[in-house]
Amino acid sequence: MIPAYTHLYEGRPAAVKKLTDVYTEDMHFLTWNHQKDPSNPEAAQRFVVYRFRRGEKVNINRAENIVKITPDNFFVLPYEGGESRYIYVVTALDAFHNESKPAKTKVKL
């Protein structure tokens, strides 16, 4: 990620809603709701997915916890034997790289 262009726009995009982990026969993934509007630079354009270990403090200012920056409203989770617990956090990024407030969910992989 790059620093936000706060000299152009200081606002934040709206936070993602309904962050949920979903199981299917062949996949485990996170999904969330957010209205994207490609013509509005102040709306979400991409999403940042963070992962924190169980007991680790959630801090979205630590880039080493970023696992993906994506234009999609889903993220496929890795399978780790079904015993590992994590907190996943998703934020929205606008065109100026301003980041929304985080949405969190606990996941067992």
Secondary structure by P-SEA (a helix, b strand, c coil): ccccccccccccccccccccccccccccbbbbbbbbbccccccccbbbbbbbcccccccccccccccccccccbbbbbbccccbbbbbbbbbbccccccccbbbbbbcc
